[in-house]
Amino acid sequence: MTAELEIVHVSDVHLADTEPTWLQKHIGVQRGSASVAEALAATVKSLVSRTGPQTVGLLSGDLSTLGAAGDIGSTRIWWEGHAGDSSRYVLGNHDFWNGHPLQTAIKHTQVHWEVRDAHWPLDRITTLSVGDMRVTVYELDSTPRDQITGLVTNVLAQGGRFEPLTISLREAVYAQGAWGHGPDVGVVLMHHPVDRLRNGLVAIAELDQNTSLNLVLVGHTHRALMNRFGSGERGYVQATCGSSTIRGRKKPNPSFLVHALSALEGTVRLQTTFWEFDGTTFAPARTDPPIQI
Amino acid sequence: MEVDQRELLALAARRLWDESPQDPGLRRLIEGAQASESRRTPIAAALWEWMWRLDPGLTPQRWAEDGPQPPEQGALNPFLNFEDLSETESVAVVAELDSSAAALLAAAVQAERVSDWWATGDVLRRYMTVHADSERFMSDLRSRTRLPSTSGRHQTLVLDDKFLPPTLLDDYQVALTRLLLVGHPATTRQILPVLLVTQATTDDTTFLDQVRIARFAIRRVQTRSRATSARTAARAVVRPRPYGVPRREPQRVAHRTQRTPVEAFANRFSAAAAVLIGAVARAESPHEDKIDDGQWQAQP
């Protein structure tokens, strides 16, 4: 099977330029390892620049530890410098704390939009034409931000409400229009797994009803996991990437995923390889059997 | 303070007048409520919900002084009429004016549909059960849908069952958020430790989520009760224990966390200090809050 498109899927790098404060050290804010980040950068760069299938890098959120503007900025430069111009990223819940969780806790709606203005374009959609296959990457913001006016409906929600996400996704898919030349693959890139959004069951069902969607790339949990959600014959695959830079006792090794998409007789197959940090470098640790998506 | 429709409209109009720029959604709500002849309309109910977020003083006196009350003692939102209310239609009517207001009304209905939602202790006990059931359900779902072992087979979900644990959990979370919004100090102190413990048993960013919940709850209670509520929150962060489990003899922190005693102490102290300092600091300077910065109103 010849891969037509490879997606290097990295997540939760939690990088920071600045030294952690006394408080950050002691409340256990997780922080990516600089040496692992270096090895990750080298591996990602070699993957996206090698000859062979077209390769794109996608980073599914949590670029920083506590969302300090400088940390997000330098991680963006780091990521785009190594994964190339075609690479994309979304922000995660850690990136919306503006470096000051205590102050931001009360003004998180306002801060959320300020961070988005500064670091993440709204409604970014990336379309890749690979042979006769079209792959569209929809970026969704899954971090809770309540209403734009800060009128809280549920302070306990961990992931965002899914309804606004569904609406924006539906509008984006509609705007894309039909593709008549071959397989049309819809990829959603967001930070929270669908099942960890507020009222995740509804979210799972909503996404299943969107027939243009095949693959959901997420992070957040720091544990790699592949799921197939949905009812009937179709459904969609959710690939959760573990943290790509965080090391520690009782934590999984840093890892990332490489998803190979190939068109075969009008259908699309997905084969995922799990890359793991072995102490000095990243290497392929396991390749799942190909599945139709 | 209980308000009638005329007072509510006057308060809202004054708020709108003071705002710069004016919120078009609030303006449409006011105009919608003014146009309606009946008092207990969905628009008036949504307007009350909106204004209540901005002004905790709208909490009925009995609720503010004695905590949440059963319906026969008076509703929290005097404009929310469950007898005449068609939930879907009501929310749809408000949604035509403003989606944020519709979300507030939908949340109010969702919360008050939880049976005996005002009985804080009972709701907390049921919440803990539903939380545990929901965690188990979702964990089972993740394992059953896991690839590659299930490749080729699709998980069929019974998603139309509104009594599934995760769906119920959302109802309880909205109800508890509503109880925190009441801002009754004793109720807040009862709820807060349970929520913080619950957060600690779920996935990452626990501390940040704990801070968010604690800040939200503490800012809603009256200024004179904030220090006590902050202390309750800090205690829950430092010494988390499941709801309903009696206090045990103190045990060494290092034993529980696998950290050295010094690290464990620093961890506990800093978390407690963070919650306390943050809460008290904000309590001391309420005038810094602006209406467009969040849901809090500057105290006159």
Interface residues (C-beta under 8 A of the other chain):
Chain A: W22 L23 H26 I27 G28 V29 Q30 N93 H94 W97 P101 L102 Q103 A105 I106 K107 H108 T109 Q110 Q147 I148 T149 G150 L151 V152 T153 N154 V155 L156 A157 Q158 D195 R196 R198 N199 G200 L201 V202 I204 A205 H220 T221 H222 L225 M226 N227 R228 F229 G230 S231 G232 E233 R234 G235 V237 D288 P289 I291
Chain B: D23 G25 E49 W50 R53 L54 S100 A103 L104 A106 A107 M138 L141 R142 T145 R146 L147 P148 T150 S151 G152 H154 Q155 T156 L157 L159 L164 P166 T167 D170 Q173 V174 L176 T177 L180 L181 L195 T202 D203 D204 T205 F207 L208 D209 V211 R212 I213 R215 F216 A217 R219 E263 A266 N267 F269 S270 A271 A274 I277 G278 R282 D289 D292 D293 G294 Q295 W296
